[in-house]
Amino acid sequence: MEKLKVKMKVESDNDILEDMKKAYAACPAAVKYCNDLKIPAEKIDENIVKIFDFVSDINYCKKCPGVKKCAKSNPLLCTKIVYEHGEIDRQLVPCKELLKQVTFKKQFITMDFEEEWLDSTLRNIDRNAGRDIALEKYHDFVKNKDNSWIYLTGSKNSGRSFFASALVVDAARRDRGPICYLNSTLRLRELNDLGYGKKKEEFDRKLELYSNVPILVLDDFGNEFKTDFVRDAILFPILSTRAGKRLLTIFTSDFTISDVETLYSNTKAGAIRAKQIARLIQSMCKEEINLGDISIY
């Protein structure tokens, strides 16, 4: 954190105090804050060391380097001046950027991706034909024009998962959550185990959550553990509920929608339900979006 620059030769402490007073006078935000508290000028002078901490925080935070790079002596805390009963005191309070970050992270109920991806922005995404199509669909969602689903295919190294995370991170910044970003292999198996165990209440809670959360991502879709129960009691109820409520759903997959239908068609009866699932996804997504084969991420 930048400290007051004082000349090497200081005749007395008064020189430092005078520089502090000048720094306060040159900080309109601090002056206005103290005026709003109706702090008399003589009290400002008497407590200029406390006031100067406040001024220093304001000046540092004007050029905030970001939550992860805060280099203040009290990182992510800001000095607040309190004036009560004729006395000035200092309090340390969480900085606004930290509070924004906490609110932002709370948008994610389930986050099955690397935490460092939370720093991603759509401006930094490499563009190609597939990503442009997906971004257009996402921006339609943002503008409340359309809640069509997004189905992302392409090679394993084409950045599908990262791109999907960038979309929902942007949505979280816009306060469009809550959001569940699920690793399909992990979470559908988890639901399957809950359904067959003695945790029916937990199964019902998670099924309802995934069915009704405003934004759901099914990452690595098609590689999940496949049983009749997963297809009929988990996947179909989730997707049919979401389709009925037109809730944004994003898939990333090695497989086409037709492939997924084949993978779930293990019996004649199962083939009918698998076809329903495939038709449902197709009707809500309208198209599969191929992100390409080039290794980028």
C-alpha positions as CSV (number, residue, x, y, z in Angstrom):
1,M,0.0,0.0,0.0
2,E,1.4,3.4,-0.9
3,K,2.4,5.4,2.1
4,L,2.8,9.2,2.4
5,K,6.1,10.2,0.8
6,V,8.0,12.4,3.3
7,K,11.2,14.2,2.6
8,M,14.3,12.5,4.1
9,K,15.1,15.5,6.3
10,V,12.2,16.1,8.7
11,E,12.7,18.8,11.3
12,S,9.8,17.7,13.5
13,D,6.7,15.5,13.7
14,N,4.7,18.6,12.8
15,D,6.0,18.3,9.2
16,I,4.5,14.9,8.9
17,L,1.2,16.0,10.4
18,E,1.1,19.0,8.0
19,D,1.6,16.6,5.1
20,M,-1.2,14.4,6.4
21,K,-3.5,17.4,6.6
22,K,-2.6,18.4,3.0
23,A,-3.3,14.9,1.8
24,Y,-6.7,15.0,3.5
25,A,-7.6,18.4,2.0
26,A,-6.6,17.0,-1.4
27,C,-9.0,14.0,-1.1
28,P,-12.6,15.2,-1.9
29,A,-14.1,11.9,-1.0
30,A,-12.6,12.0,2.5
31,V,-13.6,15.6,3.0
32,K,-17.2,15.0,1.9
33,Y,-17.4,11.9,4.1
34,C,-16.2,13.8,7.2
35,N,-18.5,16.8,6.4
36,D,-21.4,14.5,6.1
37,L,-20.6,13.2,9.6
38,K,-20.4,16.9,10.7
39,I,-16.9,16.5,12.2
40,P,-15.6,19.9,13.3
41,A,-12.3,21.0,11.7
42,E,-10.5,21.1,15.0
43,K,-11.5,17.4,15.6
44,I,-10.0,16.6,12.1
45,D,-6.8,18.3,13.1
46,E,-6.7,16.5,16.5
47,N,-7.2,13.1,14.9
48,I,-5.4,13.6,11.6
49,V,-3.4,10.3,12.0
50,K,-6.7,8.4,12.1
51,I,-8.1,10.4,9.2
52,F,-4.9,9.9,7.2
53,D,-5.4,6.1,7.3
54,F,-8.8,6.7,5.9
55,V,-7.4,8.9,3.1
56,S,-4.7,6.4,2.3
57,D,-7.3,3.6,1.9
58,I,-9.4,5.8,-0.4
59,N,-6.4,6.7,-2.6
60,Y,-5.2,3.1,-2.8
61,C,-8.7,1.7,-3.6
62,K,-9.2,4.2,-6.4
63,K,-6.6,2.1,-8.4
64,C,-7.8,-1.3,-7.0
65,P,-5.5,-4.0,-8.4
66,G,-8.2,-6.7,-7.8
67,V,-9.1,-8.9,-4.8
68,K,-6.2,-11.3,-5.3
69,K,-3.5,-8.5,-5.6
70,C,-4.5,-6.3,-2.7
71,A,-1.2,-5.2,-1.1
72,K,-2.6,-3.0,1.7
73,S,-1.3,-3.6,5.2
74,N,-4.8,-4.9,6.0
75,P,-5.7,-6.7,2.7
76,L,-9.3,-6.6,1.6
77,L,-10.2,-4.4,4.6
78,C,-11.0,-0.6,4.4
79,T,-10.7,2.0,7.1
80,K,-14.0,3.6,8.1
81,I,-14.2,6.7,10.2
82,V,-16.8,6.7,12.9
83,Y,-17.8,9.9,14.8
84,E,-19.9,9.4,17.9
85,H,-20.3,11.4,21.1
86,G,-17.7,13.9,19.9
87,E,-15.0,11.2,19.4
88,I,-13.5,10.0,16.2
89,D,-12.6,6.3,15.8
90,R,-11.5,3.9,13.1
91,Q,-13.1,0.7,12.1
92,L,-12.0,-1.9,9.6
93,V,-14.7,-3.1,7.3
94,P,-14.6,-5.6,4.3
95,C,-13.9,-3.8,1.0
96,K,-16.6,-3.5,-1.6
97,E,-14.8,-5.7,-4.1
98,L,-14.5,-8.5,-1.5
99,L,-18.2,-8.2,-0.8
100,K,-18.9,-8.3,-4.6
101,Q,-16.7,-11.4,-4.9
102,V,-18.5,-13.2,-2.0
103,T,-21.9,-12.4,-3.6
104,F,-20.6,-13.5,-7.0
105,K,-19.4,-16.9,-5.6
106,K,-22.7,-17.5,-3.9
107,Q,-24.3,-17.6,-7.3
108,F,-22.7,-21.1,-7.7
109,I,-24.5,-23.8,-5.7
110,T,-22.4,-26.5,-7.4
111,M,-19.2,-25.6,-9.2
112,D,-17.4,-28.6,-10.8
113,F,-14.7,-26.6,-12.4
114,E,-11.3,-25.1,-11.5
115,E,-11.6,-22.1,-9.2
116,E,-9.1,-20.1,-11.3
117,W,-11.7,-20.2,-14.1
118,L,-13.8,-17.7,-12.1
119,D,-11.5,-15.0,-13.4
120,S,-12.4,-15.7,-17.0
121,T,-14.2,-13.1,-19.1
122,L,-16.0,-13.5,-22.5
123,R,-13.7,-10.8,-23.9
124,N,-10.7,-13.2,-23.5
125,I,-12.4,-16.1,-25.2
126,D,-10.7,-17.2,-28.5
127,R,-13.3,-16.7,-31.2
128,N,-14.3,-19.1,-34.0
129,A,-17.5,-19.9,-35.9
130,G,-18.8,-22.3,-33.2
131,R,-18.0,-19.9,-30.3
132,D,-19.6,-17.0,-32.1
133,I,-22.9,-19.0,-32.5
134,A,-22.8,-20.0,-28.9
135,L,-22.1,-16.5,-27.8
136,E,-25.0,-15.2,-29.8
137,K,-27.4,-17.7,-28.2
138,Y,-26.0,-16.7,-24.8
139,H,-26.5,-13.0,-25.4
140,D,-30.1,-13.7,-26.5
141,F,-30.5,-15.3,-23.1
142,V,-29.0,-12.3,-21.3
143,K,-31.3,-9.9,-23.2
144,N,-34.3,-12.1,-22.3
145,K,-35.0,-12.8,-25.9
146,D,-34.6,-16.6,-25.8
147,N,-33.9,-19.4,-23.4
148,S,-32.7,-21.9,-25.9
149,W,-30.4,-24.5,-24.6
150,I,-26.8,-24.7,-25.7
151,Y,-25.2,-28.0,-26.8
152,L,-21.4,-27.8,-27.2
153,T,-19.4,-30.5,-29.0
154,G,-15.9,-30.7,-30.4
155,S,-12.7,-32.5,-29.5
156,K,-11.7,-33.0,-25.8
157,N,-9.1,-30.3,-26.2
158,S,-11.3,-27.7,-27.8
159,G,-12.1,-25.9,-24.6
160,R,-15.7,-26.9,-24.2
161,S,-15.7,-27.0,-20.4
162,F,-13.8,-23.7,-20.1
163,F,-16.0,-22.0,-22.6
164,A,-19.2,-23.2,-20.7
165,S,-17.7,-22.0,-17.4
166,A,-16.9,-18.6,-19.0
167,L,-20.6,-18.3,-20.0
168,V,-21.9,-19.0,-16.6
169,V,-19.3,-16.9,-14.8
170,D,-20.5,-14.0,-17.0
171,A,-24.1,-14.9,-16.0
172,A,-23.1,-14.9,-12.3
173,R,-21.5,-11.4,-12.7
174,R,-24.9,-10.3,-14.0
175,D,-26.6,-11.9,-11.0
176,R,-28.5,-14.4,-13.2
177,G,-28.0,-17.3,-10.9
178,P,-28.2,-19.5,-8.9
179,I,-26.1,-21.8,-11.0
180,C,-25.2,-25.5,-10.9
181,Y,-22.2,-26.5,-13.0
182,L,-22.2,-30.3,-12.8
183,N,-19.6,-32.8,-13.9
184,S,-22.2,-35.3,-15.3
185,T,-20.1,-38.4,-14.5
186,L,-19.8,-37.4,-10.9
187,R,-23.2,-35.9,-10.2
188,L,-25.5,-38.3,-12.0
189,R,-23.7,-41.2,-10.4
190,E,-24.1,-39.4,-7.0
191,L,-27.8,-39.1,-7.7
192,N,-28.0,-42.8,-8.7
193,D,-26.4,-43.9,-5.5
194,L,-28.7,-41.7,-3.4
195,G,-31.7,-43.1,-5.2
196,Y,-30.8,-46.6,-4.5
197,G,-29.7,-45.9,-0.9
198,K,-31.6,-44.8,2.1
199,K,-31.2,-41.1,1.4
200,K,-34.4,-40.5,-0.5
201,E,-34.8,-37.1,1.1
202,E,-31.4,-36.0,-0.2
203,F,-32.1,-37.5,-3.6
204,D,-35.4,-35.6,-3.9
205,R,-33.7,-32.3,-2.8
206,K,-30.9,-32.6,-5.4
207,L,-33.3,-33.7,-8.1
208,E,-35.5,-30.7,-7.5
209,L,-32.5,-28.4,-7.4
210,Y,-31.1,-29.5,-10.7
211,S,-34.6,-29.4,-12.2
212,N,-35.3,-25.9,-11.2
213,V,-32.1,-24.0,-10.8
214,P,-32.1,-21.0,-13.2
215,I,-28.9,-22.1,-15.0
216,L,-27.6,-25.7,-15.2
217,V,-24.5,-27.0,-17.0
218,L,-24.1,-30.7,-17.7
219,D,-20.4,-31.0,-18.4
220,D,-19.0,-34.1,-20.1
221,F,-22.6,-35.2,-20.9
222,G,-22.8,-38.7,-22.3
223,N,-19.9,-40.1,-20.3
224,E,-22.0,-40.5,-17.2
225,F,-22.9,-43.9,-15.6
226,K,-25.9,-45.1,-17.5
227,T,-28.8,-47.2,-16.1
228,D,-32.5,-47.3,-16.6
229,F,-32.8,-45.5,-13.3
230,V,-30.4,-42.7,-14.4
231,R,-32.3,-42.3,-17.7
232,D,-35.9,-42.6,-16.4
233,A,-35.8,-41.3,-12.8
234,I,-33.0,-38.7,-13.1
235,L,-32.2,-37.4,-16.5
236,F,-35.6,-37.3,-18.0
237,P,-37.3,-35.6,-15.0
238,I,-34.6,-33.0,-14.9
239,L,-34.7,-32.1,-18.6
240,S,-38.4,-32.3,-19.0
241,T,-39.0,-29.9,-16.0
242,R,-36.3,-27.5,-17.3
243,A,-37.8,-27.6,-20.8
244,G,-41.3,-26.9,-19.5
245,K,-40.0,-23.9,-17.5
246,R,-37.6,-22.8,-20.3
247,L,-34.6,-22.7,-18.0
248,L,-31.2,-22.3,-19.5
249,T,-29.3,-25.6,-19.8
250,I,-25.8,-26.0,-21.3
251,F,-24.3,-29.3,-22.3
252,T,-20.7,-30.1,-23.2
253,S,-20.2,-33.5,-24.8
254,D,-18.0,-35.8,-26.8
255,F,-21.2,-37.1,-28.4
256,T,-23.8,-35.8,-30.7
257,I,-27.4,-35.8,-29.5
258,S,-28.1,-38.8,-31.7
259,D,-25.1,-40.6,-30.1
260,V,-26.6,-39.9,-26.6
261,E,-29.9,-41.5,-27.8
262,T,-28.1,-44.6,-28.9
263,L,-26.1,-44.8,-25.6
264,Y,-29.3,-44.8,-23.6
265,S,-31.2,-47.2,-25.8
266,N,-30.2,-50.4,-24.0
267,T,-33.6,-52.0,-24.2
268,K,-36.7,-51.7,-26.4
269,A,-38.6,-49.8,-23.7
270,G,-35.5,-47.8,-22.9
271,A,-35.1,-46.8,-26.5
272,I,-38.5,-45.0,-26.4
273,R,-37.4,-43.0,-23.4
274,A,-34.0,-42.3,-24.9
275,K,-35.7,-41.0,-28.0
276,Q,-37.8,-38.7,-25.9
277,I,-34.7,-37.3,-24.2
278,A,-32.9,-36.8,-27.5
279,R,-35.9,-35.1,-29.1
280,L,-36.3,-32.9,-26.0
281,I,-32.7,-31.8,-26.2
282,Q,-32.9,-31.3,-29.9
283,S,-36.0,-29.2,-29.7
284,M,-34.6,-27.0,-26.9
285,C,-31.1,-26.6,-28.4
286,K,-32.2,-26.4,-32.1
287,E,-28.6,-27.2,-33.1
288,E,-25.4,-28.7,-31.9
289,I,-22.4,-26.3,-31.8
290,N,-19.0,-27.7,-32.7
291,L,-16.2,-25.8,-31.1
292,G,-13.6,-27.5,-33.4
293,D,-10.6,-29.8,-33.0
294,I,-7.8,-27.4,-32.2
295,S,-6.2,-27.7,-28.8
296,I,-6.4,-24.2,-27.3
297,Y,-6.8,-24.6,-23.5
